[in-house]
Amino acid sequence: MKKLISADKSAGKETWMNFDRNGQAEIIQKQHIKEVLEANKRQQNEWEYGKLIGNTQRHHQKVADIPNLLYVQLKEKFGHPADNPREWARWLNDPDNRHFRTGGGRI
C-alpha cells in the first residue's frame, strides 16, 4: 500500500510511504524536475563566451541549478561544495550531468 505523506507543489516534491507485504515501511521521495531543466536550458542558451571579461562587479557566477533532493544526495556523497570543490566540479563537468549546468565552458 502506498500513501502520500506530503506534497510541496511549489518545489514539485512528494513524499510517499510504501508498505510491503511483510509490513516493512519504505519512504520514497520524488521531485519533478522538468521546470528546473527547462530553466537551465534557457540560461545555457543565454550564456556567451567572454561575457564576464572586464566586469568586476560579477563576483559570483551561477554555474548550475540542481534539484534539492539530488543536491542532498550529492552532498552526502561529496560533502559540502566548499569542502570538496574538485569532486563537485568533476560531477558538473561530466557530459551526463550537462542538463544541470546553466552556462557553458568548464568549472
Secondary structure as GFF3:
##gff-version 3
##sequence-region A 1 107
A	DSSP	beta_strand	2	8	.	.	.	ID=ss1
A	DSSP	beta_strand	13	19	.	.	.	ID=ss2
A	DSSP	beta_strand	25	31	.	.	.	ID=ss3
A	DSSP	alpha_helix	34	46	.	.	.	ID=ss4
A	DSSP	alpha_helix	68	78	.	.	.	ID=ss5
A	DSSP	alpha_helix	85	93	.	.	.	ID=ss6
A	DSSP	three_ten_helix	95	100	.	.	.	ID=ss7
###
